[in-house]
Amino acid sequence: MKSTRRTLMVAGALAGVCALGLSMTAGSASAADKIVIHFSHVVAPDTPKGKAADKFKELAEKYTNGRVEVQVFPNSQLYKDKEELEALQLGAVEMLAPSLAKFGPLGIKQFEAFDLPFLFPDYDTLHKVTQGPVGKEMLGLLESKGIEGLAYWDNGFKIMSANSPLHKPDDFLGLKMRIQSSKVLEAEMNALGAVPLVMAFSEVYQGLQTGVVDGTENPPSNMYTQKMHEVQKYATLSNHGYLGYAVIVNKKFWDGLPDDVRGELDKAMKEATDYGNGIAKEENDKALAAMKAAGTTEFSELTPDERKAWVKALTPVRAQMADRIGADTIKKIEDAVGTN
């Protein structure tokens, strides 16, 4: 019954898109037709993902000499996080860039490895996976769900925020912490003694403002562009976990494109990926500086002893999630990043 309701909801959303006058283009469109790609995402345009999406639009239209038009819809204008994957599978939208945790409900739980705390110490280590054979193999798992995986886009490393200081694991006891839908993140918060609550990204500001949740975790760019710093008194620069995205497209649509067009879109995607990943750290650093300047949130670093306590509390999550994610997947990633 729930699945039927979701399908009707997405179908209704598709009708709304058409009512707005947005032309949907079938995958079998002839080369003479303009091909329209609706690219939906849930974050602000001035985030690493938002800027990379706009760069892809610019390059795709340039390289195809206008044969392709990319319409970008940021800030959950078309779909919230829980709706967008089903919309893509139904053909209601052609392209998304969901966070990697979103594929678990589709039965592809291997991507949840990216949510494991303290697995990736920095971008260079992370890129050994996302830009290597392990990452490519994982994108291939999406094909059975009617999805083509095109690229990985970085956002950044997450910080914890709340309305009380977060220095020790015990500081999380009883706090209602917003998470995106992920069993790994649920286990992470449970390990800290917090109460994990799944909430759509577009609803987090209001949830924090009204006290429905006490805190959350996000890279600085998401925290700043969604104005969460206005409703969070404290934040800890823990860099405990990574938030990234997979750029995906409806496989039937993608396979139906003329070969020459698809080749130019591949080129545009590669360059947009290099651009977005290249600015991710810079954008997060700028966002952090802007929040510090605003003065509404007190930011703190973990001391070496505090970091050891966080690592001790959170590292067991890796073993707890091995059966769900796949011990072989975790080992491949550990081997790639050199933690074994």
Secondary structure, DSSP 8 states (H G I E B T S, - for coil): -HHHHHHHHHHHHHHHHHHTT-----TT--TTS-EEEEEE-SS-TTSHHHHHHHHHHHHHHHHTTTSEEEEEE-TTSS--HHHHHHHHHHTS-SEE--BGGGGGGGT-GGGGGGGSTTS--SHHHHHHHHTSHHHHHHHHGGGGGTEEEEEEEEEEE-EEEESS---SGGGGTT-EEEE-S-HHHHHHHHHHT-EEEE--GGGHHHHHHHTSSSEEEE-HHHHHHTTGGGG-SEEE----SEEEEEEEEEHHHHHTS-HHHHHHHHHHHHHHHHHHHHHHHHHHHHHHHHHHHHTSSEEE---HHHHHHHHHHHTHHHHHTHHHH-HHHHHHHHHHHT--
